[in-house]
């Protein structure tokens, strides 16, 4: 073979190798076009291994002032909603008037939504209408739209609920962004999930304030159903964790619900914060001094909540 032909063959081989290296899954998903489903193992570059117990990559947090370690009244209330997350998880922070959301561009859903609910915010005269749901143009495309949910068989399920935002027009309006919603079964959304939302408002009234974080839960071993043209992922489970102060002491409780129709009493869904952290890979309530955080996260007793 001539030297020119050898050089041409070598150049062609290099081009093929370069092209192969450039091929990447779209938005981190392995897409199954036949079933319109997605493989969530790529949601976080395999950061999730929750069914075997996650090794949480905790984000470095600001040093806790020694002077605050013994006085609950000196804690930074905003710091209590700081959430540590697994490395590699898609995370765009969205700060609204009433809540903060961590948005995942692969699932088109929030990873989690966090908010501080005060007693004064449990009441108000700003009510919802069914026409209020909105596409959130602050995130890139593809993103969830109203058309994705239409005739899908799933509700537009709030994370930070409309009922917590009747105190302010802007807060109420912003709660209807799809970056604060996930697909939920209707009976679940209007049943046990709404019951828990109401109970959280009750606790805010009793204790004066509560801190709440909630969001979807994914099993990395599953390929998930999606809805709509924009392939919004349908979670199988949802979590919610709640922190309150009761007579000067902090207490916390967690919940994990299946995204399915049917009714069970609230105590059937109770989990410790530690259990929810192992399930999701998140690190909740990191603004608490370590000795308090460990204590409130290892126990969950619904009977201790008014």
N, C-alpha and C positions, 0 to 999 in steps of 0.2 A: 504494500500500500504506500502511495506517495506521501511525502511529508505534509503536503497541503491537505490531503484527505484526513490524515491523523489529527492535524490541528483543528480542522472543522468538526470532527467527531468529538474531540475533547471539549471544544467550546459549546457544542450542543448538550453534552453531559452536564456541564456547569450550569447552563440555563435551566435544565430540568430540575436539578437539585435546588436551585434558588427559588423556582416557582413552588416546589413542594413545601419549602420552609415558610412561604408566605401564607399558606392556607391555614385559616383559623376558623373555629366555630363562630357563627354570628352571635354577638352579644353574650358569648360564654355558654350558650345552650347547645345541646345536641338535639336537633329538631327531628321529630318523627312526623312527616307530612301526611302519612296515611291516617294517623289517629289524631292529628292536631294536638300532640302532647309534647311535653318537654322533660328532659332529664335533669333533675335538680342537683345531681352530683356535681355539676359545674357551676352552681350558684356561687360558690365561694372557693373555687379552685381546690375542692376537696377539703376545705377547712372544717366542714361538718363531719363529725363521726359520732353523732349524739347517741345512737342506740347502744353504742359500746361505752359511752361516757366520754364527753368532750374534754380535751385538754385545752382550757380556755387561754388564749393569748391575751392577757390583760394589758390594756393600754396604760402607759405610765400616767399616773394621776398626780395632780399638784400635791405638794407636801402638806399634810394636815397640821395646822398650827397646834402646838402643844396646849396653848391656852384654851382652845376650843374643845379639847378631848373630854372635859368633865362637865361642860355646860351645854345642854341641848338648845338653849335659847340663843347661843352664839353661832350656831351652824349656818352656813350659807344655804338657804333653801333651794336655790337653783342648782347647786352642786349635788343635791340629793337625787336629781334626775339624770345625772351623768351615767351613761351606759358604756361599759367596756365591750368590745366586739371582737369576734374572731378575725385574724389577719386574712386579707384577701376578699372579704365580703364587699360586694357593691354597696356603696354608702354615699348618698348625696343628702346632706342635711338641709332641711327646710324649716325655717323658723317662722311660726305664725303667732298671732296675738295670744292664742290660748294654748298652743301646743308646739312641740318640736317633733318632726318626723325624720326618720332615716329611710330614704327611698332607695329601692333596689331596681335598677333599670332592666335587669334580666327578667324578673318575675312580673314587672309592671305593678308591683304592690309595695307598700311600706315594709321594711324589715321590722320596725317597731314605731310606735307613737307614744310620746311621754308628755304628761301634763300635771300641773299642780292645781288641785281643785279646792277652792276655799268655800266656806259656808255661804258667803254672799253670792257666789257664782252658781249656786244650786237652784236659784230662783230667777225669774225674769219674764219679760213680756215679748221677747223676740222669738217667734215660732217658725218652724220649718214649713216648707211647701215641697211637694214632690218634684217641682221643676227646678230645684236649686242645685242639683248635682252638676259639677263642672269639670271639664278637662283642665289639667294643670299645665299651663304653657311654660312654667318655670323649669320643667324637666324636658329632656330630649325625646325625640320620637324614635321608635314607636312607643306610645304611651296609652294608658287606658282612656277610653271615650265612652260616652253614654251608649253609643251604638253597640259596643262590645257586650254590654249587659242586657240590651233589649232582646227579649224572647230567648234568653240564655238558660232560663230556669234557676237563676241565682239572683239574690238581692244585692244591692249596693250596700255592703255592710260597713257601717262606721267603725273606726277604731276609737278615736276621741268622739264621743257621741254628741248628737245635736242637743240632747237634754242637758248636757254640761255647759252649753254655750248660749243659753237663753238670756244671759245677762248683757250681751253686747251684739250689735248688728254685724260688725266686722268679724267677731269671733264665730258667730253663727254661720255667716256666709263661708268663711274659710274652712269650716268643718265639712263642707260638701265637696271639697276638691277630691278627685279620685286618688290622689296621693295619700289620703286619709281613709281609704276604703279598700276592702277586699271582697271577692265573691263569697257569699254565704248562702246556705240553704235558708229558705224563707222561714220555716218553723223554728230553726235554730236562731236566726237573727231576731225574730219577733218573740221568741220564747225565753230560753235559758240565758241567752246573751243579753237580752234587754233586762232580764231580771237582775243580772249581775251589775249592769249599768245603774239601775235604780238603787241597788244596795250600796254601791260606791257613793252615790249622792247622799244616801242616808248616813253613811259613815262620815262624810264631810260635814254634815249637819251636827252629828254627835260630837266629833272630835275637833271641829273647827277647821280642819284642813286634812287632805290626804294627798299622797303622791302616787301616780298611776303610770304604769308602762304596759302596753299590750301590743300584740301583733300575731302574725301567722307562724306556724311551726311546720317544717318540712322534714320528711324522711328521705335521707340521701339515697336509699336503696330503691326508691320508687320513681316511676315516670309519671308526671302529673298531667291531668286534664287541663286544657286551656279553653277560654271563651273568647269569641269575637275575632275580628280581623287582626287585632293587635296582640293576640295570644296572651291574654291575661291569665296567669296561673291560678288555679283553684286549690287553695290549701285544704288539707285534711283536718288540721287542728289549729286552735288558737290558744294563746296564753294571755294571762293578765296577772300582774303583780301589784300589790297595794301596800303602801307604807303609811302609818299613822302614829301620832303621839297620844298616848293615853296616860294621864296623870303624870306627865313629865318623862315617861318612858316610851321608847319607840317599839312598835310591834309591826310585823309584816305577815302577809299571807299571799299565797299564789294559787292560781287556778289553771287547769288545762282542759279544754273542751274539744270534743269531736265536732267537726263541721257536718252535722247530720241532723235530720228531723227526729223528734222524740223528746221526752221529758224525763229528767231525773232531778232529785233534790240537789241543792247547791253543794252540800257536804260531799257528794260523790266526786266532785271535780277538784277538791282541795289538794294542793301540793305545797311543800315547803319551797322557799325561794331557792334553796340549794338544788332541789330537784328540777325546778324550771331552768335554772342556770345550766345544769348538766344537759338538759333537753335541747336548749337553744344555743348554747355557747356564749351567751351574754353574761355580763357581770353587772348586776343591778345595785342601785343605791350606794354607789361608790363614794359619795360625799360623807357617809357616816364614818366616824372613827372605827378602826378595825375591830376593837373589842365589842362594840355595839353591833357592827355589821354581822359578825360571826354569830352572835347570839340571836338576832332577829331572823336570820336566814335559815337557821337549823330547825325552827319550830313553826308549826302551822296548826292552829286550833280555832275553828270557826266559832266555837262557843265563847271565846274570849273577846269576840267582836260584838258590840252592842246591836 
